[in-house]
Amino acid sequence: MAKGLLPWGVLRKPLYVQCDKYRKGIIDGSACSSMCEKETLYLGKCFTAKPSSQVYSGNWGDLQGVIKCQMEEAPHYELGGEMEPRKEAAAFNKPTKGTSVEKFREMIINHLKAKVGDQANLADLATQVLSIADANKDGHISLPEARSIWALLQLNEFLLALVLRDREHTPKLLGFCGDLYMMEKVPYSPLYGISVPWIIEVWIPAGLRRSMDQWFTPSWPHKAKISIGLLELVEDIFHGTFGSFLMCDVSTTTFGYNDRHDFKVMDARYIIPEATFQERIRQQRCDVDEDCLYGTDCLTSCDLTKHRCTPEVTRPNLAKACDTLKDYILRGAPSDVSEELEKQLYACIALKGSVEQMEIEHSLILNNLKTLLWKKISHTKDS
């Protein structure tokens, strides 16, 4: 079924389900009253053809955004799907009645530890979570508020938005109701290229499609600024404040940018904590390396003596990011930087193996690329 052509009943199901739970006192959140009582928050165009994972344009008063909601349970940690325990989130049964705020804080810290590893400052992240949970800002966290924030914490995208809260790479969380949440609108996506209706897409030859994608791009200085944003994201999630994350889908459709040409992550479902990935991939049975693929870009090797996947990805985030940027940033590059830029990008794409084994080389290539691009645009109005 084409995007935006789901049956009307399916389109409105998130509202019915969430508002029913809200009225029964099961969930609460900063967007519940506006969505279910005042009707100042409403869903617009549907961007997905999957009833189980719905994405809409949304309006909340003067705010425009994107509303996301997962309606059905996905198999628990199925490698071909999302590495997220949706069953627990959808039930809204945690925490249980009688749980104190102190006990809930401990639950949050233990959950974060399981997701990102034993990081020194998880208590600070837990404080952020509790602050968001207090949706009506009355200084107290009700059981419905706690259950809603617990459901959101199961989602990779919500976790990344928390981890990168002080950075510009992720759209801001505008509000939530249960595990339905609204993010800031990103005006331009994909990262480059043009979106066409699926009925036309199937008739476009691959070569023409690549040419079309190059026609619809910003000016080169703007592309350089956007590219720096992607490189900074790679930098932020590599040994970041709350551990390392893996980018398991580095396609252009998962990224976008705003009017100031600031890079933004559009879809963070496949940017997952390395600790979570390694714990789950070890349990995956395999006969060939291809059995050890998560998303489109996180591949490990198969240990044929045990028929189990090894935990280390074969390519680091930086190599995958450079692969995505190659055609984008080389086309139209100024003659005085094009040769050096191409050389550095191909050195970047060639990076293999664990980042820990080549940390110095990884950092050197990343810094060289950022410096080369920034030096070329730093004195222009585009910067």
Stockholm file with secondary structure:
# STOCKHOLM 1.0

chainA/1-383         MAKGLLPWGVLRKPLYVQCDKYRKGIIDGSACSSMCEKETLYLGKCFTAKPSSQVYSGNWGDLQGVIKCQMEEAPHYELGGEMEPRKEAAAFNKPTKGTSVEKFREMIINHLKAKVGDQANLADLATQVLSIADANKDGHISLPEARSIWALLQLNEFLLALVLRDREHTPKLLGFCGDLYMMEKVPYSPLYGISVPWIIEVWIPAGLRRSMDQWFTPSWPHKAKISIGLLELVEDIFHGTFGSFLMCDVSTTTFGYNDRHDFKVMDARYIIPEATFQERIRQQRCDVDEDCLYGTDCLTSCDLTKHRCTPEVTRPNLAKACDTLKDYILRGAPSDVSEELEKQLYACIALKGSVEQMEIEHSLILNNLKTLLWKKISHTKDS
#=GR chainA/1-383 SS CCTTCSCHHHHHHHHHHHHHHHHTTSCCCTTHHIIIIICCEEEEEECCSCTTEEEEEEEETTEEEEEEEECSCCCTTCTTSCSSCHHHHHHTCCSCTTCCHHHHHHHHHHHHHHHHCSCTTHHHHHHHHHHHHCTTCSSCCCHHHHHHHHHHHTCHHHHHHHHTTTSSSSCCEEEEETTEEEEECCSBCSSSSCCCCHHHHTTSCHHHHHHHHHHSCCCHHHHHHHHHHHHHHHHHTSSBTTBCEEESCCCGGGEEECTTCCEEESCCTTEEEHHHHHHHHTTCBCSSGGGGEETTTEECCEETTTTEECSSCSSCHHHHHHHHHHHHHHTTCCHHHHHHHHHHHHHHHTCCSCGGGGHHHHHHHHHHHHHHHHHHHTTSTTC
#=GC SS_cons         CCTTCSCHHHHHHHHHHHHHHHHTTSCCCTTHHIIIIICCEEEEEECCSCTTEEEEEEEETTEEEEEEEECSCCCTTCTTSCSSCHHHHHHTCCSCTTCCHHHHHHHHHHHHHHHHCSCTTHHHHHHHHHHHHCTTCSSCCCHHHHHHHHHHHTCHHHHHHHHTTTSSSSCCEEEEETTEEEEECCSBCSSSSCCCCHHHHTTSCHHHHHHHHHHSCCCHHHHHHHHHHHHHHHHHTSSBTTBCEEESCCCGGGEEECTTCCEEESCCTTEEEHHHHHHHHTTCBCSSGGGGEETTTEECCEETTTTEECSSCSSCHHHHHHHHHHHHHHTTCCHHHHHHHHHHHHHHHTCCSCGGGGHHHHHHHHHHHHHHHHHHHTTSTTC
//
